Amino acid sequence: MQEIAAYLLLKVAGKDGSAEEVTAVVEAAGGTVDEAALTAMLGDLDGKDINELLASGMEKLKDVPMGGGGGGGGGAAAGGDAAAEEAAEEEKPEEEEMDLGGGMDMFGGGDDGGDDY
């Protein structure tokens, strides 16, 4: 994965994206190049325009369903019963708050209000 990222960075910079350049970028970032993956990647990309490959990939991605339920309102948006959702919200037990006696100060100070710096 780091090999393709380095290759794309090189292409954005107007470079050829040779094996030596990719290796230099990965090593400069503190990584180690997987020579087999680099050779396979460069073999697959040989003679192809990276911009055309990215455009065709984006064209294919437009048909992939993305997104998710992500939080609360997913059931209602999918045709769920709003009344059932309201009933479920009403049944939630309330959480008790713990009384810390005022002795907890984020910065470690006491109750006297003075500066303890």
C-alpha positions in Angstrom: 0.0 0.0 0.0 2.8 2.4 0.8 4.3 1.7 -2.6 1.2 2.9 -4.5 1.0 5.9 -2.2 4.6 6.8 -3.0 4.0 6.2 -6.7 1.0 8.5 -6.7 2.9 11.2 -4.8 5.7 11.0 -7.4 3.2 11.3 -10.2 1.6 14.4 -8.7 5.1 15.8 -8.4 5.6 15.2 -12.2 8.1 12.3 -11.7 8.3 9.0 -13.6 7.6 6.8 -10.6 10.5 4.4 -11.2 11.3 1.7 -8.7 14.3 3.8 -7.4 12.1 6.8 -6.9 9.4 4.9 -5.1 12.0 3.2 -2.9 13.5 6.6 -2.0 10.1 8.0 -1.0 9.1 5.1 1.1 12.5 4.9 2.8 12.5 8.7 3.4 9.2 8.2 5.2 10.8 5.5 7.4 9.2 2.6 5.7 10.6 -0.6 4.1 9.8 -1.4 0.5 8.2 -4.8 -0.4 10.2 -5.5 -3.5 7.8 -8.1 -4.8 4.8 -5.8 -4.4 6.7 -2.9 -6.0 7.7 -5.0 -9.0 4.2 -6.4 -9.5 2.7 -2.9 -9.1 5.1 -1.3 -11.6 4.5 -4.2 -14.0 0.7 -3.7 -13.8 1.1 0.1 -14.4 3.6 -0.1 -17.2 2.4 1.8 -20.2 -0.8 3.0 -18.6 -1.8 6.6 -17.7 -2.5 6.9 -14.0 -5.1 9.6 -14.5 -7.1 7.3 -16.8 -6.8 4.4 -14.3 -8.1 6.6 -11.5 -10.9 8.0 -13.6 -12.1 4.4 -14.6 -11.9 3.4 -10.9 -14.0 6.3 -9.9 -16.5 5.4 -12.6 -16.8 1.9 -11.2 -17.1 3.2 -7.6 -20.2 5.3 -8.4 -22.3 2.1 -8.6 -21.1 0.7 -5.2 -23.7 1.3 -2.5 -22.0 3.3 0.3 -23.2 4.7 3.6 -24.6 3.1 6.6 -27.1 3.3 9.4 -24.6 5.4 11.3 -26.6 6.3 14.4 -30.0 6.9 15.6 -32.5 7.7 12.8 -31.6 4.8 10.5 -34.7 2.7 11.2 -37.1 5.6 10.6 -35.5 6.5 7.4 -35.8 3.0 6.2 -39.6 3.0 6.8 -39.6 2.1 10.5 -42.5 3.0 12.8 -41.9 6.4 14.4 -44.2 5.5 17.3 -42.2 2.4 18.2 -39.1 4.5 18.1 -40.6 7.0 20.5 -41.7 4.3 22.9 -38.2 2.8 22.9 -36.8 6.2 23.8 -39.2 6.6 26.7 -38.2 3.3 28.2 -34.5 4.2 28.6 -33.5 4.1 32.3 -32.0 7.4 33.6 -28.4 7.3 34.7 -27.6 8.3 38.2 -25.1 11.1 38.7 -22.4 10.5 41.2 -21.8 13.2 43.8 -18.1 13.8 44.0 -18.4 16.2 46.9 -16.8 19.0 45.0 -13.3 17.6 45.7 -12.5 16.8 42.1 -10.9 19.6 40.3 -9.6 19.1 36.8 -6.3 20.9 37.7 -5.9 19.3 41.1 -6.9 22.3 43.1 -8.8 22.1 46.4 -12.1 23.5 47.5 -10.6 26.7 48.8 -10.6 28.4 45.4 -7.0 29.4 45.7 -4.3 28.9 43.1 -2.2 25.8 43.6 0.3 26.6 40.9 
